Amino acid sequence: MEPMYLSIQPVETGKRIKQLLSEQNYTIREIQGAFGFENPQAIYKWVSGKSLPSLDNFVILSRLLHTSIENILVIDGDIPRLGGFLNQRFNDFLSLPPYNRVTRN
C-alpha cells in the first residue's frame, strides 16, 4: 500500500463546524456551556480556523452535532480512499461481538 499524505484544513474545518452548529441551531454560548468552558474564546477559535478542538473535544462535538468526526474535519489528500478505509475499519469494529467477561465460580 502506498503512503497517504493528508492535511487537515483548519479554516475549512472551522467553516464546517460553524455550518453544522447553525444547522443544529446551536449558539456559541450553548456550545460553551455544553463543554463547561468559562468563556467562548476556544469555540470562536475553532469556527475561525485559528485552532482545532482537541481529540476528546472533537468526540464531544461530534456527539452534540449527531455526526462523525470525519464529517466535521475537512482534509485534503486522498479523501475517497481514506474514507472507504476508515469506514471499513469502523464497520469491522462494530460487527465484533460484545465483550463479555467470563467469571469462574
Secondary structure, 3 states (H helix, E strand, C coil): CCCCCCEECHHHHHHHHHHHHHHCCCCHHHHHHHHCCCCCHHHHHHHHCCCCCCHHHHHHHHHHCCCCHHHHCCEECCHHHHHHHHHHHHHHHHCCCCCCCCCCC
